[in-house]
Amino acid sequence: MIQLFDKKTGAPLGTLSDEQFQFLSDHLEEESLRDDDYYLNRATVDYLEQDGADGALVALLRQALGGGEDAEIRWSRS
């Protein structure tokens, strides 16, 4: 399982299955092999949804955005 956190506040956002995380990592840019964060915006989440992202993953990412237009999330494997 993968835990997601708000990078700025450290607040937990939720848990992803290995399959959900694989989809996310396949579609978002990683700067290095040790990269443990992602930048998101509303357009990116819309793109992921249109490209077949699991509904629970999309809902979690929209929650991470909150009322803002963008967010940075950090992940940790538990």
N, C-alpha and C positions, 0 to 999 in steps of 0.2 A: 504494500500500500504506500501511496505517496501523500504526504501532508503538504497542503498549500498554506502560505502565510502572506499577509500584506508586507511587502518589503520595507515600507516606510515605518509602520507601527509595530510590526511583529505579530499582529493579531492573527490567530488561526482563521482560515477561510473554509477549510473542509478537507475531505479525503478523496483521492482519485484511485481508481483501480489501475492495475498495470496497463490494461488495454487503453483506458482513457488517457493515461500519461503518455503512452506510446504515440497515440494520435496527436496529442498536443506537441510533443517533441519533434514529430515528423513534419509538423506544419509551421513551427516557429523557429526563429534563428537562434542558434547557440553560438556564442562568441568563442568558446573553447570547450574542451572535454570536461573541464571542471566548472563550467558555467552552471549556476543553480538558480538563475532567475530569468524571468521573461517580462518584457514590456507588452502591455495590452492596450488596445483602444477599442471603441465600439465597432469600428469598421472591421477590425481583425476578428472580433467575436462573431460578427455577422458572416464573415468569410468562412470561419470554421463551421458555423451552423450550416451554411449552404453546401459545404464540402463533405457533409455527413457526420459531423461531430455528434456524439451521444447527447441526448437532451439534458441529462443530469450534468454533464460537463459544461454545456452552454449555460445552464442556469447558474452553476457555481461561478463561472467566469463573469457573468452579468452581475452577480452579487459582489464580486471582487471590485467591479467598477463603481458600484454604489451609484451615487448621483453624479459622479464625475465622468469625464470623457476618456480618461486613461488611468492606468495603474501599473505598478510593478509588483509582480508576485515572486515569491521565493518558494522553492520546493525542497523537501527533505524526504528521503526514503526511510520508512520506519521498519 
